[in-house]
Amino acid sequence: MVFKEIQTEDIFQCKKCGDCCRGYGGTCVTEKDIITIADYVNTKPDSFVADYCQMSGKKPVLAQGKNRYCVFWDGLCMIHPVKPYMCRTWPFINSLLVDINNWYIMAQFCPGMRTDISPRLLEKYIQRELSDDLTKRR
């Protein structure tokens, strides 16, 4: 039998439900994210942080509305073309390399994540995906 290498669509298909845009610890934004998103929403970086972020320790994270969704969620992401790294890579995040079981925990909140994939296969794919992404960002 020939083994087909696993692809993103084999284990994750975004349902555009917005569940990943809710609380759960906040979305960190880098200095580059701040500049890019501020430009996109036509404001200055300092104003962007003051108006659209909350501080988590000393790091800015995108603010949440009273509904616990990101302030940029309005049925769809209003900053989709310039969304932060953490949002672009969801659900393939670094905490999965610490413990692959985080995938199954995250999948409880994300209907697009398949849970019938073996942890070994998931881990292999995620290591490749994150390694490729790190190479692209350099």
Backbone hydrogen bonds, N-H to C=O, Kabsch-Sander energy under -0.5 kcal/mol:
donor,donor_aa,acceptor,acceptor_aa,energy
4,K,2,V,-0.5
10,D,7,Q,-1.6
11,I,7,Q,-0.7
11,I,8,T,-1.8
12,F,8,T,-2.6
13,Q,112,G,-1.9
21,C,18,G,-1.9
22,R,19,D,-1.2
23,G,68,R,-2.5
26,G,23,G,-2.0
28,C,26,G,-0.7
29,V,60,P,-2.0
34,I,30,T,-2.7
35,I,31,E,-2.3
36,T,32,K,-2.6
37,I,33,D,-3.2
38,A,34,I,-2.5
39,D,35,I,-2.1
40,Y,36,T,-2.0
41,V,37,I,-2.4
42,N,39,D,-1.0
43,T,38,A,-2.7
48,F,44,K,-2.8
49,V,45,P,-2.3
50,A,46,D,-2.1
51,D,47,S,-2.9
52,Y,48,F,-3.0
53,C,49,V,-1.3
54,Q,61,V,-2.7
56,S,59,K,-3.4
57,G,55,M,-0.6
58,K,56,S,-0.6
59,K,56,S,-1.8
61,V,54,Q,-3.0
62,L,27,T,-2.4
63,A,52,Y,-2.9
65,G,69,Y,-2.9
68,R,65,G,-2.1
70,C,21,C,-2.7
71,V,63,A,-2.3
73,W,70,C,-2.2
74,D,72,F,-0.6
74,D,76,L,-2.3
78,M,72,F,-3.1
80,H,77,C,-1.0
82,V,79,I,-2.1
83,K,80,H,-1.2
87,C,84,P,-0.6
88,R,84,P,-2.3
89,T,85,Y,-2.2
90,W,86,M,-0.7
92,F,89,T,-2.7
93,I,91,P,-1.8
96,L,93,I,-1.9
97,L,94,N,-1.8
98,V,94,N,-0.8
99,D,95,S,-1.8
102,N,99,D,-2.4
103,W,100,I,-1.7
104,Y,100,I,-0.5
105,I,101,N,-1.5
106,M,102,N,-3.0
107,A,103,W,-2.2
108,Q,105,I,-1.2
109,F,106,M,-2.0
110,C,106,M,-0.6
113,M,110,C,-1.5
114,R,11,I,-2.8
114,R,112,G,-0.5
122,L,118,S,-2.5
123,E,119,P,-2.8
124,K,120,R,-2.0
125,Y,121,L,-2.2
126,I,122,L,-3.1
127,Q,123,E,-2.5
128,R,124,K,-1.8
129,E,125,Y,-3.0
130,L,126,I,-2.9
131,S,127,Q,-2.0
132,D,128,R,-2.7
133,D,129,E,-2.3
134,L,130,L,-2.4
135,T,131,S,-2.0
136,K,132,D,-2.0
137,R,133,D,-1.8
138,R,134,L,-0.8
138,R,135,T,-0.6
